[in-house]
Amino acid sequence: MRILTLANHKGGTDKTKPPKSKDKVNPVGVALSKGELARLDVIAGELDQSRHAILQYAIKDFIKRYDQGERPKTKTETVTILDA
Protein backbone atom coordinates (compact mmCIF):
# COMPACT_ATOMS: atom_id res chain seq x y z
CA MET A 1 0.00 0.00 0.00
CA ARG A 2 1.35 3.43 -0.98
CA ILE A 3 0.96 6.19 1.60
CA LEU A 4 0.38 9.69 0.22
CA THR A 5 2.53 12.40 1.74
CA LEU A 6 3.50 15.90 0.69
CA ALA A 7 6.95 14.50 -0.07
CA ASN A 8 5.35 12.45 -2.88
CA HIS A 9 3.70 15.56 -4.37
CA LYS A 10 5.44 16.61 -7.59
CA GLY A 11 8.28 14.22 -6.86
CA GLY A 12 10.23 16.19 -4.27
CA THR A 13 10.68 16.68 -0.58
CA ASP A 14 8.92 19.67 0.92
CA LYS A 15 11.63 21.84 2.50
CA THR A 16 9.07 24.34 3.85
CA LYS A 17 7.25 21.72 5.90
CA PRO A 18 7.14 22.87 9.52
CA PRO A 19 8.96 20.68 12.03
CA LYS A 20 6.88 18.08 13.79
CA SER A 21 5.49 19.40 17.02
CA LYS A 22 4.03 17.72 20.04
CA ASP A 23 0.79 19.67 19.55
CA LYS A 24 -2.32 17.60 20.00
CA VAL A 25 -4.03 16.71 16.75
CA ASN A 26 -7.63 17.95 16.76
CA PRO A 27 -10.26 16.30 14.58
CA VAL A 28 -12.46 18.55 12.44
CA GLY A 29 -15.49 17.86 10.29
CA VAL A 30 -16.02 18.72 6.64
CA ALA A 31 -19.51 18.98 5.16
CA LEU A 32 -19.66 17.44 1.68
CA SER A 33 -22.52 16.81 -0.70
CA LYS A 34 -23.41 13.22 -1.59
CA GLY A 35 -21.74 13.72 -4.96
CA GLU A 36 -18.54 15.10 -3.44
CA LEU A 37 -18.42 12.26 -0.93
CA ALA A 38 -18.96 9.71 -3.68
CA ARG A 39 -16.15 11.27 -5.75
CA LEU A 40 -13.86 11.30 -2.71
CA ASP A 41 -14.53 7.59 -2.18
CA VAL A 42 -13.72 6.85 -5.84
CA ILE A 43 -10.44 8.76 -5.58
CA ALA A 44 -9.57 6.99 -2.32
CA GLY A 45 -10.26 3.64 -3.95
CA GLU A 46 -8.16 4.46 -7.02
CA LEU A 47 -5.24 5.44 -4.78
CA ASP A 48 -5.81 2.54 -2.36
CA GLN A 49 -6.07 5.00 0.52
CA SER A 50 -8.65 5.76 3.18
CA ARG A 51 -11.03 8.69 2.84
CA HIS A 52 -9.30 10.16 5.90
CA ALA A 53 -5.85 9.95 4.27
CA ILE A 54 -7.11 11.70 1.12
CA LEU A 55 -8.70 14.53 3.14
CA GLN A 56 -5.52 15.01 5.20
CA TYR A 57 -3.43 15.10 2.04
CA ALA A 58 -5.75 17.61 0.36
CA ILE A 59 -5.73 19.99 3.35
CA LYS A 60 -1.95 19.77 3.82
CA ASP A 61 -1.44 20.36 0.09
CA PHE A 62 -3.75 23.41 0.16
CA ILE A 63 -1.92 24.90 3.17
CA LYS A 64 1.46 24.28 1.53
CA ARG A 65 0.41 26.00 -1.72
CA TYR A 66 -1.23 28.87 0.19
CA ASP A 67 1.95 29.41 2.21
CA GLN A 68 3.87 29.53 -1.08
CA GLY A 69 1.68 32.42 -2.24
CA GLU A 70 -0.96 30.61 -4.29
CA ARG A 71 -4.43 31.99 -3.55
CA PRO A 72 -7.83 30.71 -4.61
CA LYS A 73 -9.81 32.95 -6.93
CA THR A 74 -12.36 35.04 -5.08
CA LYS A 75 -14.99 37.57 -6.03
CA THR A 76 -16.84 40.22 -4.06
CA GLU A 77 -20.61 40.44 -4.26
CA THR A 78 -22.72 43.27 -2.89
CA VAL A 79 -26.03 42.23 -1.35
CA THR A 80 -28.83 44.70 -0.56
CA ILE A 81 -31.34 43.68 2.11
CA LEU A 82 -34.40 45.42 3.50
CA ASP A 83 -33.93 46.94 6.96
CA ALA A 84 -37.05 46.03 8.92
N, C-alpha and C positions, 0 to 999 in steps of 0.2 A: 504494500500500500504506500502510495506517495503522499507525503504530507506537504501541503501548501504553506509556504512561508514567504515573507517579503524578500528573502534572499533569492528565491526562485524567480521572482518577478523580473522580467527583462534580462535574465541571465546573470545578474551580478549581485554582489553583497551590498546591502544598504549601509553606507558609512554614517548616515545621519540618524540612524536608529538610536533612540535614547538608551542609556544603560539600564539593565534590568534593575528594578527596585523591589523593595520588600513591601510595597503598597498592596493592600488587600484588593483583590479583583472583585468588582461589583457587577452583578448581572443587571442587564437592562433589557427592556422589551422593545420590539419593533413591530408596528402594525403594518401588515401587508394584505393586499387584496388576495382573493382566492387564486387569481391568475398569476400574480407575482410569486405566491407561495408555490404554486405548481411549477413555475419556471425555475425557481430556486431549487426545488427537489430534482428536476431534470438535470440541472447543472451539477448538483452534488453527486448525482448518480453517474454522470459522464466522467467526473473527476475522481470517482470512488472515494468521496469524502462525505462527512456528515454535514447536515444543514448548518449546524453550529460552526464548524470549521470554515465553511464558505462565508458566512456572515462575519466572522472575526477577520478573515482575510480581506473582505471588501472594505470594512471599516478602517483597518490598519492601512490599506492601500490608499484610501481617500485621505486620511490624515497625513500620510507621507507626501502625497502630491500637493495637498493644500499647503503644507509647511514649505514645500519647494516653490510656492508662488502660484500654482495653478488654482484658479477659482472657477466655480460653476457659474454659468450664465444666469443672470438675474434680470428682472425687469420690475419697474415701479408702476403700480396702478393706483390711481386716485379713486376713492369711493366716496360718494355723497350719500348721506343718510338723513332722514328727517329727524329733527330734534323735537321730541314730544313734550 
